[in-house]
């Protein structure tokens, strides 16, 4: 006969993810309808006769070993025959299979990964029959012991999750099964957030099965899931944090809502209000060892992205304290620093979470998190981090999440403007210079009228330098910032500096790039509305030799309008 096929020779790729309908189970149940009834109808019509059941139960010690062995044969035909026979045997045995679960559970976990979906489909039907026929107190401890085995590969652990999901689903559908015991439910929840399962969540197939298990726990446990709400909260955060696919994240979000309903909460935000703060404190205990791929970091990121506004507001200050040493460490993990700054930007962009994260702590967020990475360091990696920081700063200012008084204080003590000047001189990435121009534009819109003359004299020469930038995009962005500089100018601003500003801009109205010409003209029109005399003098100096005289005429016309 053919030799047995070793378990390591098969993978979880083709069958394990498909046999129990786990793609669907990621957001719904593993299989619809009564699993035991569906499985039974594939083999027999109606419930087995008592005599047949008694006979099969008597012969189980002789029937199961060869069937388990044949499930590992090389040929698909042999394994398919064994899977069909195994299903028939389990249907006929019913609860009589209880005494053989210690060998049956590992065998089902191995066979569920068969590359033949037909074989695997019969195996999962057998799993459903077992879950529906045998009380959970018998199979759950064995399934969890197998799942938590530290020697399992990721593929084997994924197969074990498929089996566990199928057992839970069938038990939840079977009306004859007693409700889950509190101790069993707690044991199950603790295993799912154990170190072995945390590591598995980093792999997409295992992540899919963990979500299926979570769905079936909610169905199986119902309102009793409130007892393990913290563990389920942690599990779903880990899955959300590891998942990058938006569609799959939406599926996890749906399960979060279902968990809240099962736990008697009005929404997921009520769950976060109950658990976010103690969990955040616990997860941040390992902040010194975080990396972009660490599970604690994944969980923290998910916690923040899914937190309620009230929870995020309470977490804002401790979050800034946790992030400060990480983002300030220029020798630290660059990818982690980049990821954290992008996370902050995402939170600030959120209509609900942005005001909660900034709010009363906007100044701390700026000084602890966003400004330290702006300090110049050589290299493209450092430039990428500066870009992430200046982008988040732009979001903070654009959404007006910081009070002008705090910004004026940072400008007055010399903290903010020197860093922005550095970003305007960025020599690695044009995007940093472009974003720095936008930041200054937004800064002027917020506090421009309240800036003193010294701060204004520090700003406009740096922007004029950017009008000679190699990038036309940066030149136009600098003009937009200069236009706001002019519109927020007080009437008592000195004529001399206004003339210097006009002289620095006017030459660019005759540029070869039309977008730059238009942008420069807009700056001078804005300045003419406040300071027409120095603008008129500079225009008259150049009008006769400019090719584009119509821009000069537009500015001169603006000089004749009443001052604003």
DOGU-834030 format. One line per 10 residues: number of its first residue (from 1); their letters; for each residue x, y, z of C-alpha. Coordinates in steps of 0.05 Angstrom, whole numbers, plus 5000, padded with zeros to 4 digits. Example, Ala and Ser with C-alpha at 12.3 -4.5 7.8 and 13.67 -1.06 7.14 Angstrom:
1 = AS = 5246 4910 5156 ~ 5273 4979 5143 $
***
This chain:
1 = XXXXXXXXXX = 5000 5000 5000 ~ 5019 5074 4995 ~ 5061 5102 5050 ~ 5031 5153 5097 ~ 5038 5226 5079 ~ 5073 5267 5133 ~ 5035 5326 5162 ~ 5091 5374 5146 ~ 5083 5358 5072 ~ 5017 5395 5067 $
11 = XXXXXXXXXX = 5003 5468 5076 ~ 4945 5511 5097 ~ 4945 5550 5033 ~ 4891 5522 4989 ~ 4843 5485 5034 ~ 4850 5509 5105 ~ 4826 5579 5088 ~ 4769 5554 5045 ~ 4740 5490 5073 ~ 4698 5520 5128 $
21 = XXXXXXXXXX = 4678 5580 5089 ~ 4724 5621 5132 ~ 4730 5677 5081 ~ 4656 5688 5095 ~ 4667 5671 5168 ~ 4713 5730 5176 ~ 4652 5773 5181 ~ 4595 5723 5188 ~ 4588 5652 5213 ~ 4631 5595 5188 $
31 = XXXXXXXXXX = 4572 5559 5155 ~ 4499 5576 5154 ~ 4445 5531 5182 ~ 4453 5473 5229 ~ 4521 5442 5218 ~ 4503 5375 5246 ~ 4439 5370 5206 ~ 4476 5390 5142 ~ 4530 5339 5154 ~ 4481 5285 5171 $
41 = XXXXXXXXXX = 4441 5295 5108 ~ 4502 5283 5067 ~ 4507 5213 5094 ~ 4442 5187 5122 ~ 4369 5206 5120 ~ 4341 5223 5189 ~ 4374 5209 5256 ~ 4413 5144 5261 ~ 4377 5084 5292 ~ 4397 5068 5363 $
51 = XXXXXXXXXX = 4424 5000 5343 ~ 4468 5030 5289 ~ 4495 5083 5337 ~ 4509 5032 5391 ~ 4545 4987 5341 ~ 4589 5044 5314 ~ 4605 5068 5385 ~ 4627 4998 5403 ~ 4671 4993 5342 ~ 4701 5063 5346 $
61 = XXXXXXXXXX = 4767 5039 5377 ~ 4777 4995 5315 ~ 4747 5044 5264 ~ 4783 5109 5281 ~ 4857 5090 5278 ~ 4857 5065 5205 ~ 4813 5124 5184 ~ 4861 5173 5216 ~ 4919 5139 5183 ~ 4885 5140 5115 $
71 = XXXXXXXXXX = 4873 5215 5121 ~ 4949 5222 5113 ~ 4957 5178 5051 ~ 4991 5206 4989 ~ 4935 5198 4939 ~ 4875 5244 4940 ~ 4828 5185 4926 ~ 4850 5149 4989 ~ 4845 5211 5032 ~ 4776 5228 5002 $
81 = XXXXXXXXXX = 4751 5158 5018 ~ 4777 5164 5089 ~ 4745 5233 5098 ~ 4677 5208 5075 ~ 4682 5148 5120 ~ 4703 5191 5179 ~ 4643 5237 5169 ~ 4596 5177 5166 ~ 4627 5148 5228 ~ 4621 5213 5268 $
91 = XXXXXXXXXX = 4549 5222 5247 ~ 4531 5152 5270 ~ 4573 5157 5334 ~ 4546 5225 5356 ~ 4564 5238 5428 ~ 4596 5170 5431 ~ 4659 5201 5400 ~ 4673 5237 5466 ~ 4721 5185 5492 ~ 4764 5189 5429 $
101 = XXXXXXXXXX = 4772 5264 5424 ~ 4844 5263 5447 ~ 4864 5230 5382 ~ 4807 5256 5339 ~ 4820 5331 5350 ~ 4893 5330 5327 ~ 4874 5286 5268 ~ 4820 5335 5246 ~ 4868 5393 5254 ~ 4918 5359 5209 $
111 = XXXXXXXXXX = 4868 5337 5156 ~ 4834 5404 5152 ~ 4896 5430 5115 ~ 4889 5381 5058 ~ 4905 5412 4990 ~ 4842 5380 4963 ~ 4783 5424 4981 ~ 4737 5364 4972 ~ 4774 5325 5025 ~ 4776 5386 5071 $
121 = XXXXXXXXXX = 4702 5398 5062 ~ 4685 5329 5088 ~ 4733 5341 5146 ~ 4700 5406 5166 ~ 4632 5373 5163 ~ 4660 5322 5212 ~ 4683 5379 5256 ~ 4613 5408 5255 ~ 4582 5342 5273 ~ 4630 5336 5332 $
131 = XXXXXXXXXX = 4616 5406 5356 ~ 4541 5396 5352 ~ 4540 5327 5383 ~ 4592 5331 5438 ~ 4587 5381 5496 ~ 4640 5435 5493 ~ 4668 5417 5561 ~ 4697 5354 5528 ~ 4726 5381 5463 ~ 4744 5453 5481 $
141 = XXXXXXXXXX = 4801 5439 5530 ~ 4832 5390 5481 ~ 4825 5438 5422 ~ 4856 5494 5463 ~ 4914 5451 5487 ~ 4929 5433 5415 ~ 4922 5505 5392 ~ 4969 5531 5446 ~ 5023 5480 5431 ~ 5087 5521 5424 $
151 = XXXXXXXXXX = 5115 5471 5374 ~ 5062 5485 5321 ~ 5081 5521 5257 ~ 5039 5580 5235 ~ 5005 5535 5183 ~ 4989 5482 5235 ~ 4963 5534 5283 ~ 4919 5563 5228 ~ 4890 5493 5215 ~ 4876 5486 5290 $
161 = XXXXXXXXXX = 4839 5553 5288 ~ 4796 5529 5230 ~ 4776 5468 5271 ~ 4763 5510 5334 ~ 4720 5558 5294 ~ 4680 5501 5265 ~ 4669 5469 5333 ~ 4646 5535 5363 ~ 4600 5549 5305 ~ 4566 5481 5308 $
171 = XXXXXXXXXX = 4559 5484 5383 ~ 4529 5553 5380 ~ 4479 5529 5327 ~ 4459 5465 5365 ~ 4400 5479 5409 ~ 4412 5416 5449 ~ 4480 5440 5474 ~ 4484 5473 5542 ~ 4506 5546 5547 ~ 4581 5556 5553 $
181 = XXXXXXXXXX = 4611 5549 5622 ~ 4642 5613 5649 ~ 4708 5578 5664 ~ 4712 5548 5594 ~ 4696 5615 5562 ~ 4751 5649 5603 ~ 4801 5594 5585 ~ 4784 5602 5511 ~ 4791 5678 5514 ~ 4858 5674 5550 $
191 = XXXXXXXXXX = 4887 5626 5499 ~ 4866 5672 5442 ~ 4908 5729 5470 ~ 4967 5685 5491 ~ 5037 5698 5463 ~ 5031 5640 5414 ~ 4967 5667 5384 ~ 4992 5739 5385 ~ 5050 5718 5341 ~ 5004 5681 5293 $
201 = XXXXXXXXXX = 4962 5743 5283 ~ 5018 5773 5242 ~ 5002 5724 5186 ~ 4942 5737 5142 ~ 4912 5666 5140 ~ 4917 5659 5216 ~ 4888 5728 5224 ~ 4829 5709 5182 ~ 4816 5647 5224 ~ 4824 5686 5290 $
211 = XXXXXXXXXX = 4770 5733 5266 ~ 4726 5674 5249 ~ 4737 5646 5318 ~ 4718 5714 5348 ~ 4653 5715 5307 ~ 4635 5645 5330 ~ 4651 5660 5403 ~ 4601 5718 5400 ~ 4549 5671 5372 ~ 4566 5615 5421 $
221 = XXXXXXXXXX = 4574 5657 5484 ~ 4522 5710 5472 ~ 4514 5757 5530 ~ 4564 5716 5570 ~ 4618 5747 5527 ~ 4615 5807 5573 ~ 4656 5766 5622 ~ 4714 5763 5572 ~ 4704 5831 5540 ~ 4774 5854 5555 $
231 = XXXXXXXXXX = 4805 5793 5521 ~ 4760 5800 5460 ~ 4776 5875 5459 ~ 4851 5859 5457 ~ 4842 5805 5404 ~ 4803 5850 5357 ~ 4852 5907 5367 ~ 4910 5861 5349 ~ 4874 5838 5286 ~ 4856 5909 5267 $
241 = XXXXXXXXXX = 4926 5934 5279 ~ 4959 5880 5237 ~ 4910 5888 5179 ~ 4927 5937 5124 ~ 4872 5918 5074 ~ 4816 5970 5081 ~ 4762 5920 5062 ~ 4785 5870 5114 ~ 4792 5925 5166 ~ 4719 5942 5152 $
251 = XXXXXXXXXX = 4702 5869 5167 ~ 4739 5873 5233 ~ 4702 5938 5250 ~ 4636 5902 5237 ~ 4656 5847 5286 ~ 4674 5901 5337 ~ 4603 5927 5332 ~ 4576 5856 5340 ~ 4619 5847 5402 ~ 4592 5911 5432 $
261 = XXXXXXXXXX = 4521 5886 5421 ~ 4536 5818 5451 ~ 4566 5851 5512 ~ 4506 5895 5522 ~ 4542 5959 5502 ~ 4509 6013 5460 ~ 4569 6017 5413 ~ 4642 5999 5406 ~ 4660 6066 5437 ~ 4628 6043 5502 $
271 = XXXXXXXXXX = 4675 5983 5501 ~ 4735 6029 5490 ~ 4713 6074 5547 ~ 4714 6014 5593 ~ 4780 5983 5572 ~ 4823 6032 5532 ~ 4860 6067 5589 ~ 4883 6006 5630 ~ 4902 5969 5566 ~ 4940 6030 5538 $
281 = XXXXXXXXXX = 4980 6034 5603 ~ 4996 5960 5599 ~ 5016 5960 5526 ~ 5060 6022 5534 ~ 5101 5986 5586 ~ 5139 5955 5528 ~ 5146 6021 5488 ~ 5222 6019 5493 ~ 5222 5955 5453 ~ 5169 5972 5402 $
291 = XXXXXXXXXX = 5180 5961 5328 ~ 5131 5971 5270 ~ 5118 5896 5271 ~ 5111 5886 5346 ~ 5043 5863 5370 ~ 5040 5913 5427 ~ 5050 5970 5377 ~ 4998 5941 5330 ~ 4949 5939 5388 ~ 4965 6010 5411 $
301 = XXXXXXXXXX = 4956 6036 5340 ~ 4889 6001 5334 ~ 4868 6024 5403 ~ 4879 6097 5383 ~ 4848 6091 5315 ~ 4784 6060 5343 ~ 4780 6097 5409 ~ 4721 6140 5426 ~ 4733 6216 5428 ~ 4727 6216 5504 $
311 = XXXXXXXXXX = 4777 6159 5512 ~ 4826 6191 5464 ~ 4821 6258 5501 ~ 4840 6223 5566 ~ 4897 6187 5531 ~ 4925 6248 5495 ~ 4975 6270 5549 ~ 5001 6201 5567 ~ 5008 6187 5492 ~ 5051 6249 5482 $
321 = XXXXXXXXXX = 5095 6227 5541 ~ 5103 6157 5511 ~ 5119 6183 5441 ~ 5167 6238 5461 ~ 5229 6195 5474 ~ 5215 6152 5413 ~ 5207 6208 5361 ~ 5263 6249 5393 ~ 5314 6192 5387 ~ 5348 6207 5321 $
331 = XXXXXXXXXX = 5387 6141 5328 ~ 5325 6100 5342 ~ 5284 6056 5295 ~ 5269 6103 5237 ~ 5211 6061 5211 ~ 5177 6063 5279 ~ 5185 6138 5284 ~ 5157 6146 5215 ~ 5098 6101 5230 ~ 5082 6138 5295 $
341 = XXXXXXXXXX = 5083 6206 5260 ~ 5038 6180 5206 ~ 4991 6152 5259 ~ 4988 6221 5293 ~ 4972 6253 5226 ~ 4916 6202 5213 ~ 4886 6217 5281 ~ 4890 6292 5270 ~ 4855 6285 5203 ~ 4796 6249 5235 $
351 = XXXXXXXXXX = 4736 6296 5245 ~ 4720 6263 5312 ~ 4789 6243 5338 ~ 4829 6303 5316 ~ 4798 6352 5366 ~ 4802 6299 5420 ~ 4876 6285 5410 ~ 4895 6359 5405 ~ 4845 6398 5447 ~ 4876 6420 5512 $
361 = XXXXXXXXXX = 4940 6381 5496 ~ 4956 6411 5428 ~ 5015 6448 5455 ~ 5043 6385 5487 ~ 5032 6347 5423 ~ 5070 6399 5384 ~ 5129 6406 5431 ~ 5135 6333 5451 ~ 5118 6297 5385 ~ 5118 6341 5323 $
371 = XXXXXXXXXX = 5175 6390 5333 ~ 5233 6345 5357 ~ 5236 6305 5291 ~ 5242 6371 5251 ~ 5313 6381 5275 ~ 5358 6371 5214 ~ 5398 6307 5206 ~ 5434 6283 5144 ~ 5405 6228 5101 ~ 5342 6211 5063 $
381 = XXXXXXXXXX = 5313 6171 5120 ~ 5318 6231 5167 ~ 5286 6274 5112 ~ 5228 6225 5106 ~ 5217 6231 5181 ~ 5219 6307 5176 ~ 5167 6304 5121 ~ 5121 6261 5164 ~ 5128 6310 5222 ~ 5116 6372 5180 $
391 = XXXXXXXXXX = 5056 6339 5147 ~ 5025 6325 5215 ~ 5040 6396 5236 ~ 5005 6421 5173 ~ 4944 6380 5191 ~ 4944 6407 5261 ~ 4945 6479 5236 ~ 4899 6469 5176 ~ 4845 6439 5220 ~ 4856 6496 5270 $
401 = XXXXXXXXXX = 4865 6446 5327 ~ 4913 6491 5366 ~ 4897 6556 5401 ~ 4932 6618 5372 ~ 4957 6637 5441 ~ 4998 6573 5446 ~ 5027 6583 5376 ~ 5046 6655 5391 ~ 5082 6632 5454 ~ 5123 6582 5413 $
411 = XXXXXXXXXX = 5139 6636 5362 ~ 5157 6686 5416 ~ 5205 6640 5453 ~ 5242 6623 5389 ~ 5221 6550 5386 ~ 5178 6546 5323 ~ 5204 6592 5269 ~ 5277 6568 5267 ~ 5253 6496 5255 ~ 5206 6518 5199 $
421 = XXXXXXXXXX = 5263 6557 5168 ~ 5304 6492 5167 ~ 5247 6457 5131 ~ 5245 6512 5079 ~ 5318 6499 5065 ~ 5309 6423 5060 ~ 5357 6396 5008 ~ 5336 6323 5005 ~ 5262 6324 4989 ~ 5224 6378 4951 $
431 = XXXXXXXXXX = 5160 6355 4987 ~ 5188 6379 5053 ~ 5200 6449 5026 ~ 5131 6450 4994 ~ 5097 6427 5059 ~ 5137 6477 5100 ~ 5110 6533 5056 ~ 5040 6507 5069 ~ 5053 6504 5144 ~ 5074 6577 5145 $
441 = XXXXXXXXXX = 5013 6595 5104 ~ 4968 6561 5155 ~ 5007 6591 5213 ~ 4997 6661 5184 ~ 4922 6648 5175 ~ 4917 6630 5249 ~ 4962 6682 5282 ~ 4984 6730 5226 ~ 4948 6793 5251 ~ 4978 6782 5321 $
451 = XXXXXXXXXX = 5050 6772 5298 ~ 5099 6825 5319 ~ 5145 6860 5269 ~ 5205 6819 5290 ~ 5170 6754 5274 ~ 5146 6781 5207 ~ 5216 6804 5189 ~ 5240 6733 5203 ~ 5187 6701 5159 ~ 5182 6738 5093 $
461 = XXXXXXXXXX = 5256 6736 5072 ~ 5256 6660 5079 ~ 5194 6655 5035 ~ 5225 6701 4983 ~ 5285 6655 4979 ~ 5238 6599 4958 ~ 5216 6639 4898 ~ 5283 6618 4867 ~ 5270 6544 4884 ~ 5284 6491 4831 $
471 = XXXXXXXXXX = 5212 6467 4839 ~ 5156 6510 4810 ~ 5109 6476 4858 ~ 5149 6503 4917 ~ 5153 6572 4885 ~ 5077 6575 4878 ~ 5068 6549 4950 ~ 5115 6604 4975 ~ 5074 6656 4938 ~ 5010 6631 4971 $
481 = XXXXXXXXXX = 5043 6638 5039 ~ 5068 6708 5021 ~ 4997 6728 4999 ~ 4970 6708 5067 ~ 5028 6746 5099 ~ 5003 6808 5063 ~ 4929 6799 5077 ~ 4943 6790 5151 ~ 4989 6850 5154 ~ 4970 6905 5202 $
491 = XXXXXXXXXX = 4963 6977 5177 ~ 5023 7000 5218 ~ 5072 6951 5185 ~ 5133 6990 5162 ~ 5137 7016 5091 ~ 5210 6996 5085 ~ 5200 6922 5095 ~ 5138 6926 5051 ~ 5183 6954 4996 ~ 5235 6899 5007 $
501 = XXXXXXXXXX = 5179 6847 5001 ~ 5153 6879 4937 ~ 5222 6882 4907 ~ 5235 6809 4922 ~ 5170 6786 4889 ~ 5163 6833 4829 ~ 5217 6801 4786 ~ 5178 6735 4786 ~ 5119 6767 4751 ~ 5162 6763 4688 $
511 = XXXXXXXXXX = 5180 6690 4699 ~ 5178 6639 4642 ~ 5129 6596 4682 ~ 5058 6623 4678 ~ 5036 6593 4744 ~ 5093 6629 4780 ~ 5076 6694 4745 ~ 5004 6689 4767 ~ 5023 6671 4839 ~ 5073 6729 4844 $
521 = XXXXXXXXXX = 5020 6777 4817 ~ 4971 6753 4870 ~ 5022 6768 4924 ~ 5033 6839 4900 ~ 4958 6851 4892 ~ 4949 6830 4964 ~ 5006 6875 4987 ~ 4979 6933 4946 ~ 4914 6930 4984 ~ 4954 6945 5048 $
531 = XXXXXXXXXX = 5015 6983 5025 ~ 5003 7012 4955 ~ 5059 7064 4955 ~ 5120 7018 4959 ~ 5087 6969 4912 ~ 5074 7023 4860 ~ 5146 7046 4863 ~ 5173 6976 4850 ~ 5124 6963 4792 ~ 5142 7028 4758 $
541 = XXXXXXXXXX = 5216 7009 4760 ~ 5205 6946 4719 ~ 5142 6955 4677 ~ 5176 6981 4614 ~ 5224 6922 4609 ~ 5175 6866 4628 ~ 5147 6822 4574 ~ 5082 6810 4613 ~ 5060 6881 4624 ~ 4989 6861 4639 $
551 = XXXXXXXXXX = 5010 6833 4706 ~ 5041 6900 4723 ~ 4977 6935 4703 ~ 4936 6889 4748 ~ 4980 6907 4807 ~ 4978 6981 4791 ~ 4902 6977 4788 ~ 4902 6944 4856 ~ 4944 7002 4882 ~ 4889 7051 4863 $
561 = XXXX = 4835 7015 4902 ~ 4818 7038 4972 ~ 4864 7007 5025 ~ 4835 6950 5066 $
***
